Amino acid sequence: MPTLSTSETAIASAAVREIAGDPSHPIEALMYVATNDVFVCPVIGDVTTDLAGTQKFSMRAPFAFTITDLRASLFTAAASGTPTFDVNKNGTTTITTKLTIDATETTSLTAAAAYAFSATAADRQFASDDIMTIDVDSNGASGTKGAVVYVYYQRTA
């Protein structure tokens, strides 16, 4: 793979940032996975609402990694209620205080209650071929659309 110049790197970074806020962008997931630091996990469609439930997103770990941060975003905010998400490793939660988005907001970054990882660091460490699933514990009130959970990680193998 060719090495990018400083200006080429800046242009590529700007392009990624430009589409980062658009969960419906078809190449967003490809762009982020290629940077080797975040999995973009769509859990509720951007056109229709979806009910809460388990395993709304599922994938096998392509390599060993440790989750370092979580975020969630919505295309359309819930009018009321709190959309709530859970990230699991092989069926067991990795967080004790779930990832939430407050009513009328579209990001978890401003949530009144911040998520918290499980006390045991091993809960966030995935081996190659472990299964990561994301549950929608609550989708808030009707009207919630386009939920995406961003799982930031550090590759360990």
N, C-alpha and C positions, 0 to 999 in steps of 0.2 A: 504494500500500500504506500503511495507517495506521501511524503511529508508536506504538510501545508505551511505556507508562509504565515507570518503574523497577521497580515491583512486578510488572507483567506480564512484563517481561523476565526477572526472577528466577524466576518460576513456569515460564516456558517453558524456561529453562536447567535448572531442576531436573528437569523432565519428560524432557528429552533425556538428562541424566545418569542418570536412573532406568532408562531402557531401554538405555543404552549397553552394559551388560554382558550383554545378552541378544541373541546373534546371530540367534536365530530370530524376533525381533519383526518383524512384517510392515511396520511403518512406520519402522524404524530407518534404512534407507538413504535414504528420502525426507527424514527429519528432518535427517540429516547433510549431504546434498547441498544442501539448502536453506540451510544455514549458510555455504556457499561456502568450506569449508576442508578437507573430507575426502571421499574416495570410499570407500564401504564395499563391499568386493569379496568375496562368498562364493565359496570355492574348493573346499570339501568339505562335502557335505550334513550336516545335523545329526541325521539318523535312521540313515543307513547309512554305512559307511566307504567310502572311495574310494581307488583306487590313485594312485600318483604319476604325473605326466605333464605334458606341455606344454599351454599354453593352457587351463588349467582355468577361467580368467576372461579375457574379452576385451571391450574397448570401444574405440570411436573417441573421441578427445578432443573434447568439445563446445566447447572454447575453448582458447586457449593458456594453459599453466600450467607451473610448475616444482615438482617434488616437493621437499618440505622435510623430511619425516619419514615413517617407516614403522613399523607395528606389526602384530602378528598375534595372534590369540586362537583358542582351541579350546573347544568345548563339552565334549568328553571328551578328557582328556589321553592321550598315548601311554604305555603301561606301560613301554616301553623305546624306545630309538632317539630320534632328533632330527628332528621335522618341520622341513622346510627349504623356503623359498619364494624365488622369484626374480621380480623385476618387470622387464619388458622394454619398450623403446620400439622399435616397428617391428622386432621380432625380436632386438634387441640388449639385453643386460643393462644395467641402470642401477646395479647394485651389484656390488662386488668380493667382499665378505664377505657371504654370503647371510643372509637373515632367518631366524632359527631360534627354536624353542621347545624348551626342555630337556625330557627325559623326566619324566613325572609332573607337569608344570606346564601351565598353560593360557594363559600370556601370554609374549610375546617380551620384555617389559620387564625380566624377570629372567634372561634368557639368559646363559649363561656367556661366550659370544662375541657381542659386539654386531655388528650389521650395519654395513657401511661402503659409502658411495656410491662410484661410480667417480671416479677422479681428475679427469676432465673434467666440469665443471659442465654443459656442453652436453648430456651424456648424460641428464640429468634434466629437460631443458627440452623440453616437448611443444608442437608447433604444433597449431592446430585441425585435426582430422581425422587426426592421427597415431594409431597403434594401440597401446594399452597392453594387454599380456597379463601374466598371472601364471601361473607354472609351479609345480607342487608337485614339487620335486626329490626329496623323501623325505617320506612321511607317517608316519614312525616305525613303531612296531609296530602290528599290527592292533588296532583299537579306537579309533583316532583318529577323532573326529567333529566336525563343525561348525567347520571352519576358516574364518576370516575374516581378510583382509588389509586394513588401513586405510592408505590412501595419502593423506597430508596434503599439501596443495599451496598455492601462492600463485598466484592468477590473474594472468596477464601481459598479457591482452588482453580 
